[in-house]
């Protein structure tokens, strides 16, 4: 009935801005923690023609994971200038059966997005930067693969399942954008079954099929698999990204992503 991608284990990696001890502690409390990311990185202007520049390199500046009650007090260590970033290209799946994706499977660069539908920074990034990245995907420059960490709990998981149910009707991106209206997150009540099914109706989806797929075991398994891939990769806050095999943490300005994409395209052509 449905098309689901095959399982693939991804090796863990250490974010260059995270303490090893902090990672172990946070993995123990991931099911209940809530996180947000601050803006980081230089505000680099884009090229005049709007295409991603090819000089320079994006280095993540800050990650601020937090427990439900208060933020982490100690600042993580800065990435050493000139030190190579970890190669994380193995988190890419490049699976033609992937439903939560855009762009050619064989695009020269891939962007893996780790997000959460209750994360306001994720909503902001989806409003400001995702449309630019989708343009590059449509042009064949970029492969985008979406994975939800669901660190905010039940509503996040349910919303992620809803996007997968929409994807089974070829409407993932339409449903995704609707979950972040005007760059904002929806209320808990709007993320219950009734609200999510109602949103499917507004988008013209087959609501009976949508409701059946929403809590289907295959849907649940896929969403849990996506979350595991993020945690096993070391992504402990949202939004987090792997662009061209290199990590970017937080809802950085759009120019940070276009510059990183330009640098990755240049490397792919070298």
RASULMO-V612007 format. One record per helix or strand of 3 or more residues. SS is the DSSP state (H for helix, E for strand). FROM is the first residue (numbers start at 0). LEN is the number of residues. If there is no record, write none. Layout:
# RASULMO-V612007
ss:SS from:FROM len:LEN
ss:SS from:FROM len:LEN
This chain:
# RASULMO-V612007
ss:H from:19 len:13
ss:H from:88 len:3
ss:E from:108 len:7
ss:H from:119 len:9
ss:H from:129 len:9
ss:E from:141 len:7
ss:H from:153 len:14
ss:H from:171 len:8
ss:H from:180 len:3
ss:H from:188 len:3
ss:H from:192 len:10
ss:H from:206 len:8
ss:H from:216 len:17
ss:E from:239 len:4
ss:E from:245 len:4
ss:H from:253 len:16
